[in-house]
Amino acid sequence: MPWYDVFRGRVAQGPAPLPQTPPEALTAAAAEPPGPETKFLRQTEKWQAEVWRFHDTLGEFNYGVGWLANMLSRVRLRAARLQPDTDEPEIVTSGTAADLMMLFGGGVAGQSQIMRRLTVQLSLPGEGYLVGEQDGKRERWQVRSVDEIRVQSGKYQVMDEESAVTGQDWRDLAPEHHVVRVWRPHDRYFHMADSPARSAREVMRELELVNRKIAAEYLSRLASAGLLLLPDELSFPVREEFEEEDNPLMAEWIAIAAAAIENPGTASAVVPIPLVGPAEAIEKVKHVDFTLKIDDKVIERRDSAIKRLATKLDMPAEILLGMGDVNHWGAWQLEESGLKTHIAPIAELICDALTRGYLQPRLEASGEDPEAWVVWYDMSELALSPDRSGNATLAYDRLEISGAAYRRELGFDEDDKPSDEELKVQALKVIIKTLPSGAASALAQLIGEDVPQIVPVSPQDPGTAEAVQQGDTPPPEGSQSAEGAAPARSAPGEEPPPATQDQTGPPEPQRATAERAQRLVQQARTQHMLRVGAAGRWDLLHPALCGEHEYSCPFTHAVATAAPSVRPGGSGTYLCHLDAFGRLVLDGRSPYADTTAMISTSLVPRAVNGHAPAH
């Protein structure tokens, strides 16, 4: 009975047991051995042993391989169905193939370690073995190097992972086991393994020698401070404790140096020893330095070797060289290119190995057509996107994207969506900021109290100054009697006279409110201009539509409360419009605009002097 017969009818009950007898070899970069007596197991070659040594001793090389392995550990394995006329297969999340991939390696955590260790094997010696064993009811999958697996007495053996001495204790594989060789095929000989590190050995040898030279120079400076040559003619005041010494000067010097090393912060560590003698003798004092001086060119050679090594390995060169000169946007581009040119090829190599050595044999044993299925990868956890929050804000203000899309680009989820009550409060606040005519009623709904209507008036109104002096509130713009004259104002303390009506009768209040709202909307949608002068003076230029209503125009309110972000580049005339929230937006300077027929309103925005303009 073939080994894969043990899988038949077992998928529904859980993972199928591993084979007792290996199947025939597969002609791909993932092959299962026909038997322990074949040449399936290979010996470590000389260049592979050298690469492993560099991985253990050369920090730059170890870091680069570790970065690549960590990146691949974030790649998720999925079952996928081949689709005609498409670049990638279709990933499936249910069915026999999906269940088999979910159980492979013990789940996501086990698959992450398998991907990481396979990446190391493919990056260093270029080959490794995927070993599966049936441990009771549980499957155990491990990645083993060429040095960790052998054939002994017609049986596969692996190094005992519980042994205290590496390489000394071996154990037989479980009776139900599965061994798959995964390798990066050599371009000349398919059955031989290859890796980028093979051609980078010369550069790593150079880098190792340079590192050794730099370390030797540092050790030389620590090992000896050189010799100090003093003439016999020199004398100095001898302390009592050193009078009996053969050379009191040397004895005191050594004692002072030892005290300075032990207590570097004391004054004795910096106070020099006085010497007295002839000038000719003092000039003979010499210090002979035996230490090696660090050559700046050695540091340059090391940096050059690191750059050459970075271009040799299968990873972005900036990983070894550092990313100090790469900004945020450049870092995203680096990651994106790294995924396509370095991560994806290795992931596809591993997926091809697992397809031929794991998924297809198990699907065939389960009665499925294995030719339509492959193991594929998901790099969504590695994919980085640029910051599109600014573009999302502009698109949302122009009503081109939904609130859900806007929250997604800003990094929020649907739990942050405002409730109906919160949305009502926000809408009332927007009305207060952008629509002066509706501010009173909106504020009344927010605070639950009646708020008197404050009607903006024009300073050009002949009755305004008098009304202000008397403490009266001027009438709304355009409210005239049937004869066309403004209604009479009452004196302080008197009851206001009754309003007069013409024979046709006044319009209904709802109609007047609708007409006013329609005019405000038309004003907000009509092109306005802003003339910026010296000393922070702004002149808002209204079209003829705003005649007699320029002070109730939404643009007037927006300019008066302009945020500090509204900063023209200089004096001149600018085209402007209001965004969805009634905020002023400058569209650009228009030096040749015809402003002869426009109405001018002079304002000093809060962004300039910190307070509202006086009308």
C-alpha positions in Angstrom: 0.0 0.0 0.0 1.5 3.4 -0.9 2.3 5.8 1.9 -0.4 8.3 0.9 -3.2 5.7 1.3 -3.1 6.4 5.0 -4.6 9.9 4.2 -7.7 8.6 2.5 -10.9 9.4 4.3 -9.0 11.1 7.2 -9.3 14.8 6.4 -12.7 15.2 8.0 -11.4 13.7 11.3 -8.3 15.8 11.4 -4.7 15.9 10.0 -3.8 12.7 8.2 -0.9 10.7 9.6 2.5 11.0 8.0 3.8 8.4 5.5 5.6 5.2 6.6 7.3 4.7 3.3 8.5 7.6 1.2 7.0 8.0 -2.3 8.8 8.3 -5.5 11.1 11.3 -6.0 9.7 14.5 -7.5 11.7 16.4 -10.1 11.5 19.8 -8.6 13.3 22.0 -6.1 11.4 20.0 -3.5 11.9 16.3 -3.5 11.0 13.4 -1.2 13.6 10.6 -0.9 13.0 7.3 -2.6 14.7 5.7 0.3 17.5 6.2 2.9 19.9 4.2 0.7 19.9 6.7 -2.1 22.0 9.8 -2.6 19.2 12.0 -1.6 21.0 13.2 1.5 24.0 15.4 0.6 27.2 16.2 2.5 28.1 19.8 3.4 30.4 21.2 0.8 33.5 23.3 1.7 31.9 26.6 0.6 28.8 25.9 2.7 30.9 25.3 5.8 32.6 28.6 5.2 29.3 30.5 4.8 28.1 29.0 8.0 31.3 30.2 9.8 30.8 33.8 8.4 27.2 33.7 9.6 28.4 32.9 13.2 31.3 35.4 13.3 30.5 38.3 10.8 28.0 40.6 12.4 27.0 42.4 9.2 26.3 39.2 7.4 24.4 37.7 10.3 22.2 40.8 10.6 21.3 40.8 6.9 20.3 37.2 6.9 18.3 37.6 10.1 16.4 40.6 8.6 15.5 38.5 5.6 14.4 35.6 7.7 12.3 37.8 10.0 10.6 39.3 7.0 9.7 35.9 5.6 8.4 34.8 9.0 5.6 37.3 8.5 4.5 35.7 5.3 1.4 33.6 5.7 0.9 30.3 3.8 -2.4 29.7 2.1 -4.1 27.1 -0.1 -4.9 28.5 -3.6 -6.6 27.3 -6.7 -5.0 27.9 -10.1 -6.9 30.2 -12.4 -6.5 30.5 -16.1 -5.3 33.8 -17.6 -4.3 35.3 -14.2 -0.9 36.1 -12.7 -1.7 34.7 -9.3 -3.8 31.8 -8.0 -7.0 32.4 -6.1 -6.6 32.0 -2.3 -9.4 29.9 -0.7 -10.4 29.8 2.9 -12.5 26.7 3.1 -12.4 23.1 1.8 -9.9 20.3 2.1 -6.9 22.2 0.8 -7.5 25.1 3.2 -7.9 22.7 6.1 -4.6 21.0 5.3 -2.7 24.3 5.1 -4.3 25.5 8.3 -3.1 22.3 10.1 0.4 22.4 8.6 3.2 23.0 11.1 0.7 23.4 13.9 -0.8 26.6 12.7 0.4 30.2 12.2 3.1 30.1 14.9 4.6 26.9 13.6 4.5 28.0 10.0 6.2 31.3 10.9 9.2 29.4 12.3 9.3 27.0 9.3 9.4 30.0 7.0 12.1 31.7 9.0 14.4 28.6 9.2 13.8 27.7 5.5 14.9 31.2 4.6 18.1 30.9 6.6 18.9 27.5 4.9 18.2 28.9 1.4 20.3 32.1 2.1 23.3 30.3 3.5 24.0 26.8 2.2 21.1 27.0 -0.3 19.4 23.8 0.9 17.7 22.3 3.9 15.3 19.5 4.9 11.7 19.7 6.0 11.1 16.8 8.4 7.7 15.8 9.6 7.0 13.2 12.3 3.8 11.7 13.7 4.0 12.0 17.5 1.0 10.2 18.7 -2.0 12.2 17.5 0.1 15.3 16.9 2.3 16.2 13.9 5.7 17.7 14.4 7.4 19.6 11.6 11.0 20.8 11.8 13.5 22.4 9.4 16.9 20.7 9.5 20.2 21.6 7.9 22.3 19.2 5.9 24.5 18.6 9.0 21.5 17.6 11.1 20.2 14.6 9.1 21.9 11.3 8.1 21.3 7.7 7.2 22.3 5.0 9.7 21.5 1.3 9.3 19.0 2.0 6.6 17.1 4.6 8.7 16.8 8.3 8.7 18.3 9.9 11.8 18.4 13.5 13.0 20.4 15.2 15.7 18.6 14.8 19.0 17.3 18.3 19.9 17.3 17.4 23.6 21.0 16.4 23.6 23.4 18.5 25.7 26.3 17.9 23.3 25.7 19.2 19.7 26.4 16.6 17.1 27.0 13.7 19.4 23.6 12.2 20.0 21.3 11.1 17.1 17.9 9.6 17.2 15.8 7.7 14.6 12.8 9.4 13.1 9.4 8.2 14.2 7.9 5.2 12.2 5.5 7.6 10.4 7.7 10.3 9.0 8.1 12.5 6.0 11.3 14.1 4.7 11.4 16.8 1.9 14.5 18.4 0.6 14.1 22.1 -0.2 16.9 23.8 -2.2 17.7 26.7 -4.4 18.8 25.0 -7.7 22.1 25.9 -9.2 21.8 27.5 -12.6 24.2 25.0 -14.2 23.4 21.8 -12.2 19.8 21.5 -11.1 20.4 19.0 -8.3 23.1 21.1 -6.7 22.3 23.9 -4.2 23.3 27.5 -4.6 22.9 30.7 -2.7 23.9 34.4 -3.0 26.3 34.0 -0.1 28.4 31.6 -2.2 29.7 34.4 -4.5 30.0 36.9 -1.6 32.6 34.9 0.3 35.5 36.9 -1.1 34.0 40.1 0.1 33.2 38.6 3.5 36.9 37.4 3.8 38.0 41.0 3.2 35.6 42.4 5.7 36.7 39.8 8.3 40.4 40.8 7.8 39.6 44.5 8.1 37.6 43.9 11.3 40.5 41.9 12.7 43.0 44.7 11.9 40.8 47.3 13.6 40.4 45.1 16.7 44.2 44.5 16.8 44.9 48.2 16.8 42.5 48.9 19.6 44.0 46.0 21.7 47.5 47.3 21.0 46.6 50.7 22.5 45.1 49.0 25.6 48.0 46.6 26.1 50.8 49.1 26.3 51.2 52.8 27.0 54.8 52.8 25.7 58.0 54.0 27.5 58.8 57.2 29.3 62.5 58.2 29.1 63.9 60.5 31.8 67.5 61.7 32.2 69.4 61.0 35.5 70.0 64.7 36.0 66.4 65.3 36.9 65.4 65.5 40.6 62.1 65.9 42.4 60.9 66.2 46.0 60.8 62.6 47.4 58.0 61.6 49.8 58.9 59.7 52.9 57.2 56.5 51.9 59.3 56.3 48.7 62.7 57.3 50.2 63.9 53.7 50.6 63.0 52.7 47.0 65.7 52.0 44.4 64.1 54.5 42.1 61.8 56.8 44.1 60.6 58.7 41.1 59.4 55.5 39.3 57.8 54.2 42.5 55.9 57.4 43.2 54.8 57.7 39.5 53.4 54.1 39.6 51.6 54.8 42.8 50.0 58.0 41.6 48.9 56.3 38.3 47.3 53.5 40.2 45.5 55.9 42.5 44.3 57.9 39.4 42.9 54.8 37.8 41.2 53.7 41.0 39.7 57.2 41.6 39.6 59.0 38.3 37.5 61.9 39.7 39.9 63.1 42.3 42.3 66.0 41.9 45.4 63.8 42.2 44.4 62.2 38.9 45.0 65.4 37.0 47.7 67.2 39.1 51.2 66.7 37.4 54.3 65.6 39.2 56.9 68.4 39.5 60.4 67.7 38.2 63.4 70.0 38.7 66.6 69.9 36.6 68.7 71.5 34.0 66.9 72.8 30.9 69.1 70.5 28.7 68.0 67.5 30.7 64.3 68.5 30.6 64.4 68.6 26.8 65.6 65.0 26.8 62.4 63.7 28.3 60.8 61.4 25.7 57.8 59.2 25.4 58.1 56.2 23.1 54.7 54.8 21.8 54.7 51.1 20.7 50.9 51.0 19.9 49.6 50.9 16.4 47.8 54.0 15.1 44.4 53.5 13.7 44.5 54.4 10.0 41.5 56.3 8.6 41.9 54.3 5.4 41.2 51.1 7.2 37.7 52.5 8.2 37.1 53.5 4.6 38.1 50.0 3.4 35.6 48.5 5.9 32.8 50.7 4.7 33.6 49.8 1.1 33.5 46.1 1.9 30.1 46.5 3.6 28.8 48.3 0.5 30.0 45.5 -1.7 28.5 42.9 0.6 25.2 44.7 0.6 25.0 44.5 -3.2 25.9 40.8 -3.2 23.2 39.5 -0.9 19.6 38.9 -1.8 18.2 41.8 0.2 17.8 45.6 -0.2 21.3 47.2 0.0 20.0 49.8 2.5 19.4 47.1 5.1 23.2 46.8 5.6 24.1 50.4 4.8 21.4 51.9 7.1 18.5 54.1 6.2 19.7 57.4 7.7 19.4 59.2 4.3 15.9 57.8 3.5 12.9 59.8 4.4 9.5 58.4 5.3 8.2 58.2 1.7 11.5 56.7 0.5 11.3 54.1 3.3 7.9 53.0 2.1 9.2 52.7 -1.5 12.2 50.7 -0.2 9.9 48.2 1.5 7.6 48.0 -1.5 10.5 47.2 -3.8 12.0 44.8 -1.3 8.8 42.8 -1.2 8.7 42.4 -5.0 12.4 41.7 -5.7 13.6 40.0 -2.6 10.8 38.6 -0.4 8.4 37.3 -3.1 10.9 35.2 -5.0 12.0 33.3 -1.8 8.3 32.9 -0.8 7.5 31.5 -4.2 10.4 29.0 -4.0 9.2 27.8 -0.6 5.6 27.6 -1.8 6.6 25.5 -4.8 8.5 23.1 -2.4 5.5 22.8 -0.1 3.1 22.3 -3.0 5.1 19.3 -4.4 6.3 17.9 -1.1 3.2 18.4 1.1 -0.1 19.7 -0.3 -0.4 17.8 -3.6 0.4 14.3 -2.1 -2.1 14.8 0.7 -4.8 16.1 -1.6 -4.3 13.1 -3.9 -4.7 10.8 -0.9 -7.9 12.6 0.0 -9.4 12.1 -3.4 -8.9 15.7 -4.6 -7.4 16.7 -7.9 -3.9 17.9 -6.8 -3.0 19.6 -10.1 -5.5 22.4 -9.5 -4.1 23.4 -6.1 -0.9 25.1 -5.0 0.5 26.5 -1.8 0.6 30.3 -2.0 1.7 33.2 0.2 0.0 36.2 1.7 2.2 39.3 2.3 -0.5 41.6 3.6 1.2 41.9 7.0 4.4 43.2 5.2 2.7 45.5 2.7 3.1 49.1 3.6 1.1 51.9 2.1 1.9 55.6 1.9 0.1 58.1 4.1 -3.0 59.0 2.1 -4.8 60.9 5.0 -4.3 64.3 3.3 -5.8 63.1 0.0 -8.6 61.3 1.9 -9.5 64.6 3.6 -9.7 66.5 0.3 -11.8 63.7 -1.3 -14.1 63.6 1.7 -14.6 67.4 1.7 -15.5 67.1 -2.0 -18.0 64.3 -1.2 -16.1 61.8 -3.3 -15.5 59.1 -0.7 -17.6 57.6 2.1 -17.1 58.1 5.8 -16.0 54.5 6.1 -13.2 55.0 3.5 -12.1 58.2 5.2 -11.9 56.5 8.6 -9.9 53.6 7.1 -7.3 56.0 5.6 -6.9 57.8 8.9 -6.4 54.6 10.8 -9.7 54.5 12.6 -12.3 51.7 12.5 -16.1 51.6 12.4 -16.4 51.8 16.1 -15.2 55.4 15.9 -18.2 56.3 13.7 -20.3 59.0 15.4 -23.7 58.1 16.6 -26.8 59.9 15.4 -26.9 62.1 18.4 -23.2 62.9 18.1 -23.7 63.7 14.4 -26.5 66.1 15.3 -24.3 67.9 17.8 -21.5 68.2 15.2 -23.9 69.5 12.5 -25.3 72.2 14.8 -21.7 73.3 15.6 -20.9 73.5 11.9 -24.1 75.7 11.4 -22.9 78.0 14.2 -19.5 78.4 12.6 -20.6 78.8 8.9 -24.2 80.1 8.8 -24.7 83.3 10.8 -28.4 83.3 10.1 -29.0 79.9 11.7 -26.5 80.3 14.5 -29.0 81.4 17.1 -31.4 78.5 16.5 -28.6 76.0 16.4 -27.1 77.3 19.6 -30.6 77.2 21.2 -30.9 73.5 20.3 -27.5 72.8 21.8 -27.9 74.5 25.1 -31.7 74.1 25.4 -32.3 77.8 25.9 -33.7 80.6 23.6 -31.0 82.8 22.1 -31.9 86.2 20.7 -31.2 86.6 17.0 -28.2 88.9 16.3 -28.6 90.4 12.8 -25.4 91.6 11.1 -25.7 95.2 9.7 -23.6 97.2 7.4 -21.6 100.2 8.7 -22.8 102.1 5.6 -26.4 102.0 6.9 -27.2 105.7 7.8 -29.2 104.7 10.9 -26.6 102.3 12.3 -24.5 104.8 14.2 -27.5 106.5 15.7 -29.1 103.2 16.7 -25.9 102.0 18.4 -25.7 105.3 20.4 -29.3 104.9 21.5 -28.8 101.2 22.4 -31.2 100.0 19.7 -30.7 97.1 17.4 -31.0 98.0 13.7 -33.6 96.2 11.6 -32.6 93.3 9.4 -31.2 94.1 6.0 -33.8 94.7 3.3 -36.8 95.0 5.8 -38.6 98.1 4.5 -42.1 99.3 4.6 -44.4 99.3 1.6 -43.4 102.9 0.8 -39.8 101.8 0.6 -38.6 103.6 3.7 -37.0 102.0 6.7 -39.4 101.4 9.5 -39.4 104.1 12.2 -37.3 103.4 15.3 -38.9 103.8 18.7 -37.3 105.9 21.4 -35.8 104.2 24.5 -38.6 103.0 26.8 -41.4 103.2 24.2 -43.3 100.4 22.7 -42.3 99.8 19.1 -45.0 100.9 16.6 -47.0 98.2 14.8 -45.6 97.1 11.5 -47.3 98.2 8.3 -48.4 96.0 5.5 -49.2 96.6 1.9 -52.5 95.5 0.4 -51.1 92.2 -1.0 -50.0 91.0 2.5 -46.5 90.0 3.7 -44.9 86.7 2.7 -45.2 83.8 5.0 -42.3 83.3 7.5 -41.4 79.9 6.1 -41.1 81.4 2.6 -38.9 84.3 3.8 -36.6 81.9 5.6 -36.3 79.7 2.6 -35.5 82.6 0.4 -32.8 83.8 2.8 -31.3 80.3 3.0 -31.4 80.0 -0.8 -29.5 83.3 -1.1 -26.9 82.2 1.4 -26.3 79.0 -0.5 -26.0 80.9 -3.8 -23.5 83.3 -2.1 -21.4 80.4 -0.8 -21.3 78.8 -4.3 -20.4 82.0 -6.2 -16.8 82.9 -6.9 -15.3 85.5 -4.5 -11.9 87.1 -4.4 -9.6 88.2 -1.6 -7.3 91.1 -2.0 -4.4 90.9 0.5 -2.6 94.2 1.4 0.0 95.4 3.8 -0.3 95.3 7.6 -2.6 92.3 7.5 -5.5 94.1 5.8 -7.8 91.9 3.7 -10.4 93.1 1.3 -13.1 90.6 0.4 -14.5 91.1 -3.1 -18.1 90.1 -3.5 -20.0 89.6 -6.8 -23.2 91.6 -7.5 -25.3 88.8 -6.0 -24.1 89.9 -2.5 -25.2 93.5 -3.0 -26.7 94.9 0.3 -26.0 91.5 1.8 -22.2 91.4 1.9 -22.1 91.4 5.7 -24.3 88.3 6.0 -22.4 86.5 3.3 -20.8 83.2 4.4 -17.5 84.4 2.9 -17.5 87.4 5.3 -17.8 85.1 8.3 -15.2 82.7 6.9 -12.6 85.5 6.3 -13.3 87.1 9.7 -12.7 83.8 11.5 -9.9 82.6 9.2 -7.8 79.9 10.8 -4.0 80.4 11.1 -3.5 77.9 8.3 -4.9 80.4 5.8 -1.7 82.2 5.0 -1.4 83.9 1.6 2.0 83.8 0.0 2.1 87.6 -0.3 0.1 90.6 -1.3 -2.2 90.4 -4.3 -5.6 89.2 -5.4 -6.5 85.5 -4.8 -9.4 83.4 -6.0 -11.1 81.7 -3.0 -13.9 79.3 -2.2 -15.5 77.6 0.9 -15.0 73.9 1.7 -17.7 71.6 2.9 -17.4 73.0 6.4 -17.5 76.7 5.4 -13.8 77.3 5.8 -11.9 79.7 3.6 -9.7 78.0 0.9 -7.4 80.1 -1.3 -7.2 78.7 -4.9 -4.3 80.8 -6.1 -3.3 84.2 -7.0 -5.1 85.9 -9.9 -3.3 89.2 -10.8 -5.3 89.9 -13.9 -8.8 89.3 -12.5 -11.4 92.0 -13.3 -12.6 93.4 -10.0 -14.2 96.6 -11.2 -17.8 95.4 -10.7 -17.2 93.7 -7.4 -18.2 94.9 -3.9 -15.4 95.3 -1.4 -15.5 94.6 2.3 -12.5 95.4 4.4 -11.7 92.9 7.1 -8.8 92.1 9.5 -9.0 88.3 10.2 -8.4 86.8 13.6 -5.5 84.9 12.2 -3.7 88.2 11.8 -4.5 90.3 15.0 -6.1 87.6 17.2 -9.6 89.1 17.4 -12.7 89.5 15.3 -12.8 92.5 12.9 -14.9 95.4 13.9 -17.7 96.1 11.4 
